[in-house]
């Protein structure tokens, strides 16, 4: 009777756990639900959108060394907002430990509370590169 090495069992369990967590994130955190589309191109587009959202979220989590759960990262991102304080000046009124960590990892300075429109556009252009 052959025995399976403990390291193989352990790595298999870890892999299964990661797969299950990915399904949980997709279903609950990203709220990916079945949509009723029948055309093949729309089914593919929906799948691609869900997959890209998951990949981006996982990359962000990796960039901050897995210090924060995907739920906390998404909650933080959903809280980041700005309002037009006056002409050409925008007020960013949310900041947290997570947003600071993401900013450090991605090269975005969230410590500035007020930015001119040109500065916002420059940040967006730099992030797209």
C-alpha positions in Angstrom: 0.0 0.0 0.0 1.5 3.4 -1.0 1.4 6.3 1.3 1.0 9.9 0.4 3.7 12.3 1.7 2.3 14.7 4.3 3.7 17.7 2.3 1.6 16.7 -0.7 -1.5 16.4 1.4 -0.9 19.8 2.9 -0.3 21.6 -0.4 -3.4 19.9 -1.9 -5.5 21.2 1.0 -4.0 24.7 0.7 -4.8 24.7 -3.0 -8.4 23.5 -2.4 -8.8 26.2 0.3 -7.6 28.9 -2.2 -10.0 27.7 -4.9 -13.0 27.7 -2.4 -12.0 31.2 -1.2 -11.9 32.5 -4.7 -15.5 31.2 -5.4 -16.6 32.7 -2.1 -15.1 36.1 -3.0 -16.6 36.0 -6.5 -20.0 35.2 -5.2 -20.2 37.3 -2.0 -17.6 40.1 -2.0 -17.8 40.9 -5.7 -21.5 40.0 -5.8 -21.1 38.2 -9.1 -24.5 36.7 -9.7 -25.9 34.8 -12.6 -27.2 37.1 -15.3 -29.7 36.0 -17.9 -27.9 36.6 -21.2 -28.3 34.2 -24.1 -25.8 35.5 -26.7 -22.4 33.9 -26.5 -20.6 37.2 -26.8 -22.5 38.7 -23.8 -21.9 35.5 -21.8 -18.2 35.8 -22.5 -18.2 39.5 -21.7 -19.9 38.9 -18.3 -17.4 36.2 -17.4 -14.5 38.4 -18.5 -15.7 41.3 -16.3 -16.1 39.1 -13.3 -12.7 37.4 -13.8 -10.9 40.8 -14.3 -12.5 42.2 -11.1 -11.3 39.1 -9.2 -7.8 39.4 -10.7 -7.5 43.1 -9.9 -8.7 42.5 -6.4 -6.2 39.7 -5.9 -3.4 41.8 -7.3 -4.2 44.6 -4.9 -4.2 42.1 -2.0 -0.8 40.8 -3.1 0.6 44.4 -3.4 -0.2 44.9 0.3 1.3 41.6 1.3 -2.1 40.0 2.1 -2.4 42.3 5.2 -6.1 43.0 4.5 -8.9 40.7 3.4 -10.5 41.2 0.0 -13.7 42.3 1.8 -11.8 45.1 3.7 -10.1 46.2 0.5 -13.3 46.4 -1.4 -15.0 48.2 1.4 -12.2 50.7 1.5 -12.3 51.2 -2.3 -16.1 51.7 -2.2 -15.6 54.4 0.5 -13.1 56.5 -1.4 -14.9 59.4 -2.9 -14.5 63.0 -3.7 -16.7 66.0 -4.0 -16.4 69.1 -6.0 -15.6 71.7 -3.3 -15.4 74.6 -5.7 -14.5 75.2 -9.3 -11.5 73.0 -10.3 -10.9 71.8 -6.7 -11.9 68.4 -5.4 -12.1 67.3 -1.7 -11.2 63.6 -1.0 -12.9 62.9 2.3 -12.0 59.3 3.1 -8.7 57.9 4.2 -7.8 54.8 6.2 -4.9 52.5 7.0 -6.0 50.3 4.0 -6.2 53.2 1.6 -2.8 54.4 2.7 -1.3 50.9 2.2 -2.9 50.6 -1.3 -1.7 54.1 -2.1 1.9 53.3 -1.1 1.8 50.0 -3.0 0.3 51.6 -6.2 2.1 54.9 -6.1 -1.0 57.0 -5.3 -0.8 59.7 -2.7 -4.1 59.5 -0.7 -2.7 61.9 2.0 -3.6 64.9 -0.1 -7.1 65.9 0.8 -7.6 68.6 -1.9 -6.6 68.2 -5.5 -7.1 70.3 -8.6 -8.7 68.6 -11.7 -5.4 68.6 -13.5 -3.8 66.7 -10.6 -6.6 64.1 -10.6 -6.2 63.6 -14.4 -2.4 63.2 -14.0 -2.9 60.5 -11.3 -5.4 58.7 -13.5 -3.0 58.9 -16.5 -0.1 57.6 -14.4 -2.1 54.7 -13.0 -3.2 53.6 -16.5 0.4 53.2 -17.7 
